[in-house]
Amino acid sequence: MTKKPVYSLLSAAVAIALMMGTAQAAPDGGGGKPENPGSNGQGKPGENPGGGGGKPDKPGRGKGGLYSDLLILNRSDNGLPIFSGVPAGTEEEGEAVGEPVACLQPVTAAPIDDGENGPIDLYAESLVPQLSNPLTNAANGKSVSPVPLGGTGIAGEECDVATDFVDYPQEVLFGRLNLGRAPTQVLKQQLSDVTDVLSAASQLSLDHAGRLVADGVAIDSPGQNLAIHAELQKFGGLKAKDQTAIVLPDPGISGFSFLDIAASALGAAADKGGLVNLDLVVYDNRILNIPNLTQYDTLTGDGAIGEAGEKYMDYSGYQYKRSDTYPGCVRGYFIEGETTVPFHGSLMHYVFGDADFEDDNVFAFATAADDARRVIAFVHDNIVTNVDSIGQHTEVICNAPTPATP
């Protein structure tokens, strides 16, 4: 007889969240799904995980604490968590009880400050003590170390972190994205408010981070952007109250689809100084119940890869290239103490340190969202006088002289 896993520290929050999501999920409906999901039939949903920091506490039972212990996990290339088999614990007499238990596998990760751009989410290969059995996280290709499980070795603690390693798991931090845990009516109202603005506008465009802009005014409300993000992933578009489709802007980027706008909206909803990563995307999708409501393709966990029966967004058709999205320039002033220093150059240089990125699937989607967050943070933290929109490289900005020192 197979022993039922005990999820205490690592798996309780995920298991409870799954049950809650199942209880609140709407039925699929039975209608067929589009063969080529995307804007005007282009593209297909993609996914990506994220990280945070700090030792998690025991999961809460109320709605506010329901998702409080969601950890950075080992994941497949589609973002589904990969379970690890943990030997059965022992009774007090020292005899093993039952068969190995399938447990969610946290991996070590740590923010590393390079002294220039602030915290960067790098999977730590230099933690002390070094953990054995390094592996490659298929979701993002990073080298990670699985955190030892088994608790104190007693039966019932198989999925707990081993006693000497309780400081290694890292919790995904949601910040402003915690709004997704509020009653569903909250985001419904945010969606209603923003679609009223968008449907009444005479012109829609996208700004320097890919946010929707109505008659020259960017949609910068975190709540409205989170509502846009969820709605686009569910239905691929936005509608006015009379159900008229809102025509989304096209920046002329090859392969651009509604998913790119959804990614930018997630970045705009997140904390400016936070991090959008792969784990965060997967967890956030669950909290917003997107996989159960989407009309696009999903993947279903089988208990070895992915929670058994749980749906996950399928981002396998999503692609993202940073330099195609941000080919433009930016001008303005850095604030250094009580003085300002003029700057002028490419977004790739000033925001991304000239580091390009090109990939697909959930990792690409998460990176696209975090890139939007980084651009928003850069513009917010400095005095920016001119900046190109996504997909744009304008002569008037790129060839203009560096601003004069005030």
Helices and strands as residue ranges (DSSP letters): H 8-24, E 83-86, E 101-104, E 110-113, E 119-122, E 135-137, E 142-144, G 163-165, G 175-181, H 184-200, E 204-206, E 212-214, E 217-218, H 222-235, E 238-239, E 245-246, H 258-269, H 278-287, H 290-293, E 298-300, E 311-313, E 319-321, H 322-325, E 329-336, E 339-346, H 347-350, E 358-360, H 361-381, E 383-387, H 395-398
